[in-house]
Amino acid sequence: MMDKVFRAFTLAGACWKVLMLDKELLLFPVMSTLALVAVIAGVGYPFYMSGELQNFVQALENNPQLQNDPRVLAGLFAFYFVNYFIMIYFNAALIGCALIRFAGGNPTVGDGFRLATRHLPQILLWSLVTASVGFLLEQLENRLKGLGRFFVGLLGAGWAVATYFAVPILVVDGVGPVQAVKRSVSAVRKTWGEALVGHIGLGALHVISILPAILLIFLGIQLADRDPVSGYAMIGLAVIWVMICVLVISTLSAILRAALYIYAVEGVTPENFDSQLIRNAFQPKA
């Protein structure tokens, strides 16, 4: 267990070295978040100001079956699709930059966008597939209980594992969704074992990193009654800290995915990664 923890944090450290070489990679999750906020605000604000949102909520309370109306489902799916497209597009650009760095280049933000835009049709199709799967699984989960909901959760986890390398494959090979899934499953199969140990390490690192924010929030709440300005300032700092942690961890996660893809598909150890370390993270399945 301790060996796994050590390898996980060491892989995270290798990703950090890459991030320090290309700090501009942090811009991609920032731009992705801003784009998502812009879409939500662009759609939701007019809807709210016109009073239609309040009317819809009231109608839903009076008739819960309204959520099954085809028009409501179509609108919800369209919202899913746009959000998935934004996330996948910016993630593809980030991974593209990481792959350029691993190939010995010095990527720029423009390089990432050019790579993602070059494969825009494939990204659109992949967004449609992932949005459809995500939407269907959520609808099933909302309608099922007990073992049924648990089974849907397993399906979602299986889909996440099967498509682990799908975005790097789209960026590198420019194939369609079916081929992307097939090649991703093949890469995961060939190098099973502990391929995701680094992401477990990143998850643990994320939990550790937000502990100071939890402490700040607790202190801020305690202080708010006596000194509201200082108390709310501490809570605000905690929120900012959590946002920074999410930004960094999501960027490190994309870098790690690109590194694992290179080793899984090409059998080459990415630059800045210890060859023995990453080889141990891909123990063949017995």
Legacy VTK file of the C-alpha trace (Angstrom):
# vtk DataFile Version 3.0
C-alpha trace
ASCII
DATASET POLYDATA
POINTS 286 float
0.000 0.000 0.000
2.764 2.452 0.921
4.542 1.660 -2.354
1.364 2.519 -4.282
0.981 5.787 -2.383
4.620 6.669 -3.077
4.263 5.955 -6.804
1.028 7.936 -6.984
2.566 11.043 -5.432
5.737 10.664 -7.490
3.691 10.591 -10.699
1.873 13.713 -9.493
5.275 15.328 -8.872
6.384 14.511 -12.422
3.219 16.165 -13.757
4.002 19.206 -11.605
7.426 19.506 -13.258
5.751 19.591 -16.657
3.295 22.228 -15.445
6.178 24.380 -14.228
7.638 24.240 -17.742
4.311 25.248 -19.318
2.381 27.292 -16.763
0.127 28.553 -19.532
-1.590 25.152 -19.441
-3.512 26.501 -16.449
-5.315 28.853 -18.825
-7.279 26.031 -20.465
-9.386 25.032 -17.422
-9.844 28.737 -16.627
-11.139 29.434 -20.140
-13.285 26.308 -20.029
-14.911 27.457 -16.789
-15.484 30.971 -18.146
-17.060 29.529 -21.300
-19.382 27.322 -19.242
-20.389 30.290 -17.074
-21.004 32.387 -20.195
-23.265 29.705 -21.685
-25.225 29.247 -18.460
-25.588 33.009 -17.990
-26.424 33.582 -21.652
-29.254 31.058 -21.524
-30.382 31.362 -17.923
-30.372 35.135 -17.444
-32.843 36.000 -20.250
-34.950 33.020 -19.200
-34.984 34.342 -15.623
-35.616 38.001 -16.541
-38.554 37.082 -18.767
-40.210 35.240 -15.891
-40.285 31.985 -17.839
-37.950 30.272 -15.348
-40.246 31.041 -12.420
-43.255 29.869 -14.425
-41.499 26.641 -15.364
-40.493 25.911 -11.741
-44.059 26.550 -10.608
-45.445 24.307 -13.342
-42.978 21.579 -12.375
-44.077 21.768 -8.746
-47.715 21.470 -9.777
-47.026 18.664 -12.257
-43.814 16.652 -11.579
-44.465 14.579 -14.720
-43.616 17.683 -16.737
-39.945 16.714 -16.433
-40.692 13.817 -18.802
-42.060 16.125 -21.472
-40.069 15.568 -24.721
-39.475 19.319 -25.054
-38.002 19.501 -21.548
-35.827 16.440 -22.184
-34.660 17.860 -25.526
-33.724 21.179 -23.906
-31.888 19.416 -21.079
-29.980 17.234 -23.549
-28.990 20.290 -25.605
-27.632 21.853 -22.415
-25.702 18.628 -21.700
-24.249 18.571 -25.191
-23.012 22.194 -25.119
-21.384 21.713 -21.719
-19.710 18.455 -22.737
-18.435 20.049 -25.934
-16.868 22.978 -24.072
-15.150 20.710 -21.551
-13.887 18.239 -24.158
-12.679 20.965 -26.537
-10.570 22.746 -23.924
-9.375 19.438 -22.464
-8.279 18.320 -25.944
-6.348 21.582 -26.353
-4.639 21.088 -22.976
-3.739 17.461 -23.681
-2.493 18.477 -27.125
-0.065 20.934 -25.528
1.119 18.281 -23.065
1.748 15.861 -25.929
3.804 18.527 -27.738
5.899 18.991 -24.579
6.416 15.227 -24.250
7.517 15.120 -27.882
10.287 17.641 -27.081
8.479 20.779 -28.253
7.626 24.008 -26.476
3.842 24.386 -26.807
1.824 27.583 -26.702
-1.857 28.138 -25.988
-2.336 28.737 -29.715
-0.840 25.308 -30.472
-3.409 23.680 -28.228
-6.307 25.484 -29.859
-5.009 24.659 -33.335
-4.807 20.961 -32.476
-8.293 20.926 -30.976
-9.800 22.932 -33.845
-8.140 20.655 -36.415
-10.156 17.775 -34.961
-13.323 19.789 -34.349
-15.642 17.376 -36.243
-14.358 14.447 -34.170
-14.717 16.463 -30.951
-18.285 17.386 -31.876
-19.160 13.733 -32.509
-17.438 12.625 -29.322
-19.284 15.321 -27.365
-22.555 14.013 -28.799
-21.696 10.450 -27.740
-20.545 11.349 -24.221
-23.494 13.707 -23.705
-25.889 10.956 -24.819
-24.323 8.392 -22.472
-24.183 10.842 -19.566
-27.747 12.014 -20.130
-29.094 8.464 -20.411
-27.267 7.284 -17.279
-28.524 10.248 -15.256
-32.100 9.696 -16.405
-31.867 6.023 -15.431
-30.287 6.858 -12.082
-33.087 9.327 -11.290
-35.732 6.715 -12.062
-34.174 3.671 -10.395
-33.545 2.836 -6.750
-31.469 0.366 -4.789
-29.608 -2.198 -6.883
-30.792 -0.612 -10.118
-29.156 2.696 -9.243
-26.019 0.856 -8.088
-25.853 -0.999 -11.408
-26.177 2.298 -13.317
-23.294 3.657 -11.235
-21.183 0.652 -12.244
-22.043 1.264 -15.891
-20.898 4.873 -15.541
-17.638 3.807 -13.928
-17.063 1.211 -16.648
-17.678 3.815 -19.347
-15.193 6.182 -17.698
-12.510 3.478 -17.657
-13.227 2.309 -21.213
-12.948 5.865 -22.586
-9.958 6.865 -20.455
-7.689 7.488 -23.465
-10.409 8.652 -25.868
-9.516 12.379 -25.887
-5.752 11.860 -26.452
-6.629 9.427 -29.261
-8.924 12.040 -30.838
-6.144 14.635 -30.656
-3.426 12.363 -32.078
-5.277 10.136 -34.540
-8.362 12.193 -35.381
-10.590 9.101 -35.497
-14.326 8.886 -34.941
-16.047 7.997 -31.645
-16.308 4.247 -32.351
-12.615 3.890 -33.175
-11.684 6.134 -30.243
-13.522 3.850 -27.820
-12.062 0.700 -29.381
-8.507 2.016 -29.239
-9.005 3.341 -25.716
-10.298 -0.034 -24.515
-7.354 -1.746 -26.221
-4.843 0.572 -24.538
-6.458 0.098 -21.136
-6.549 -3.667 -21.632
-2.889 -3.921 -22.657
-1.672 -1.923 -19.703
-4.192 -2.605 -16.973
-2.836 -3.174 -13.442
-2.340 0.171 -11.737
-2.616 2.564 -14.660
-4.866 4.934 -12.718
-2.770 5.015 -9.568
-1.556 8.514 -10.400
-5.102 9.825 -10.498
-5.742 8.290 -7.096
-2.690 10.206 -5.903
-4.037 13.407 -7.453
-7.360 12.808 -5.727
-5.606 12.395 -2.391
-3.521 15.491 -3.103
-6.706 17.421 -3.813
-8.230 16.381 -0.483
-5.055 17.388 1.353
-4.836 20.711 -0.488
-8.333 21.844 0.523
-7.823 21.118 4.226
-6.513 24.681 4.834
-9.675 25.998 3.148
-11.873 23.955 5.493
-9.972 25.397 8.449
-10.371 28.945 7.093
-14.121 28.452 6.607
-14.488 27.110 10.140
-12.534 30.024 11.613
-14.412 32.501 9.419
-17.776 31.236 10.627
-16.624 31.459 14.237
-15.304 34.992 13.697
-18.244 36.313 11.648
-20.394 37.189 14.680
-17.668 39.278 16.339
-15.949 40.667 13.237
-18.068 40.152 10.090
-15.534 41.763 7.750
-12.654 39.525 8.846
-14.878 36.458 9.050
-16.279 36.813 5.534
-12.820 37.709 4.230
-11.491 34.393 5.551
-14.386 32.526 3.945
-13.709 34.355 0.665
-10.031 33.388 0.818
-11.041 29.770 1.414
-13.263 29.792 -1.682
-10.452 31.298 -3.780
-8.015 28.687 -2.460
-10.384 25.837 -3.361
-10.790 27.260 -6.882
-7.008 27.416 -7.308
-6.641 23.828 -6.075
-9.307 22.579 -8.488
-7.608 24.473 -11.322
-4.177 22.985 -10.616
-5.375 19.429 -9.966
-7.497 19.341 -13.140
-4.489 20.524 -15.166
-2.198 17.924 -13.566
-4.818 15.257 -14.301
-4.826 16.116 -18.021
-1.011 16.100 -18.114
-0.954 12.680 -16.459
-3.489 11.324 -18.940
-1.315 12.485 -21.835
1.781 10.892 -20.267
0.035 7.582 -19.645
-1.330 7.606 -23.201
2.182 7.947 -24.667
3.444 5.001 -22.649
0.318 2.889 -23.186
0.190 3.334 -26.968
3.784 4.029 -27.980
5.679 2.312 -25.153
7.818 5.445 -24.749
8.543 7.045 -21.389
7.549 10.744 -21.537
10.164 13.362 -20.764
10.386 14.312 -17.048
8.954 10.919 -16.016
11.123 8.239 -14.435
11.117 5.210 -16.753
11.046 2.626 -13.948
8.303 4.509 -12.129
5.920 4.747 -15.061
6.725 1.187 -16.116
5.669 0.004 -12.663
2.415 1.938 -13.042
1.587 -0.281 -16.042
2.005 -3.772 -14.752
0.437 -6.118 -17.321
-2.736 -7.852 -16.232
-2.093 -11.357 -14.975
LINES 1 287
286 0 1 2 3 4 5 6 7 8 9 10 11 12 13 14 15 16 17 18 19 20 21 22 23 24 25 26 27 28 29 30 31 32 33 34 35 36 37 38 39 40 41 42 43 44 45 46 47 48 49 50 51 52 53 54 55 56 57 58 59 60 61 62 63 64 65 66 67 68 69 70 71 72 73 74 75 76 77 78 79 80 81 82 83 84 85 86 87 88 89 90 91 92 93 94 95 96 97 98 99 100 101 102 103 104 105 106 107 108 109 110 111 112 113 114 115 116 117 118 119 120 121 122 123 124 125 126 127 128 129 130 131 132 133 134 135 136 137 138 139 140 141 142 143 144 145 146 147 148 149 150 151 152 153 154 155 156 157 158 159 160 161 162 163 164 165 166 167 168 169 170 171 172 173 174 175 176 177 178 179 180 181 182 183 184 185 186 187 188 189 190 191 192 193 194 195 196 197 198 199 200 201 202 203 204 205 206 207 208 209 210 211 212 213 214 215 216 217 218 219 220 221 222 223 224 225 226 227 228 229 230 231 232 233 234 235 236 237 238 239 240 241 242 243 244 245 246 247 248 249 250 251 252 253 254 255 256 257 258 259 260 261 262 263 264 265 266 267 268 269 270 271 272 273 274 275 276 277 278 279 280 281 282 283 284 285
